[in-house]
């Protein structure tokens, strides 16, 4: 059940009306939302519901076991078992085929051919997201950052809540579970904010992302050998915009939908293409994943403690594993490795030339760290250089991320150097859409909130009328059909 479909619209109208009719019955409302979430997930394949329930049972058991155990060594054993079971489920469904294919290739190179046990495994939608949520819950209970959940309904709803179930954002137990304990409320300001985010998200997905996908991205990445350097350059810029609009659009719809049901989610994207360094980029891109990797992988590995070499090692391991989280393929591993190297270089340059910009944590990026601009005008120039260089470095990584295989990625990178042929896919419309989309990153970051406040002035009926007109406008300018969200495959 995709967000921008009539099926989901009808589903949500029913859920919205029924859940608010149960607002005074906290337990009844939780049970209803739990049932609705399982229906939503089972809409793809009813067998997925069994997997989701099994994953939730593992995490509930681990939390209960930790609540009864005080001896540190045994608590560590419980965490190890709980996290291992989560990773075992994720690894089987997501990486079984990759490891089997890789093993077959190795045996073939060694001259040893074997019939390996091949299984046709369907990748459950969103398994990476709800697995990471379960792991974070176990670790947070172990650290005593959150109390263990005694009511299984709370834990099951935390894992399965449908707005964020299949593509995030990755919600923390400390943020979500307390919201289940009080009676929800929906004021005009919150309703306006939710409706505003849904409109922004639908526009990003249905108009910008879909136009770019159909107009240039899918074509040039499917056959990079057949396009000129101009086509390929605009193609990777278009993909940068597409994946942002596709994924941040989903996050906007998820956060807005949750707000209309009385739940607050944190921001998942913060204008990432205005980042002035790679460090800054990862503070703005897929924030729920980057902070998850920081809190549950980078810091436990040692973080920045123990000197430069260990810090670099921890960064590299974190980013490589973050790359593999996205998919079972060598290009994702190399994408993570590439960003790990960039983060290490960024840190080295920051250490060599600390930023003079005291207004932000990140300064003006690793390019500006090499410069000695003193006045405000030069600081603006250095910041602009940082944005341009950072964006282009990120786009090189997107080539690895989007290419079908390593051969296609090499062909794409090689083709960027050949501008002898005329451009066919790089039309003025595509270039204009990419350019305007990138410029939108420099609009006020609270624009959805401002539009939400505007909607709230018209009351609930007026806001819904404006929202309906917005839907009609989006439908009128969007291409026909509905493309799946990119991050559903992860």
NORKA-V38214 format. One record per helix or strand of 3 or more residues. SS is the DSSP state (H for helix, E for strand). FROM is the first residue (numbers start at 0). TO is the last residue. Records with the same first field share a line. If there is no record, write none. Layout:
SS=FROM-TO ; FROM-TO
This chain:
H=5-20 ; 25-41 ; 46-67 ; 71-108 ; 126-141 ; 151-159 ; 161-163 ; 172-179 ; 187-221 ; 223-225 ; 228-259 ; 271-273 ; 277-283 ; 286-300 ; 307-325 ; 329-351 ; 364-367 ; 375-401 ; 405-414 ; 427-441 ; 446-455 ; 458-476 ; 485-488
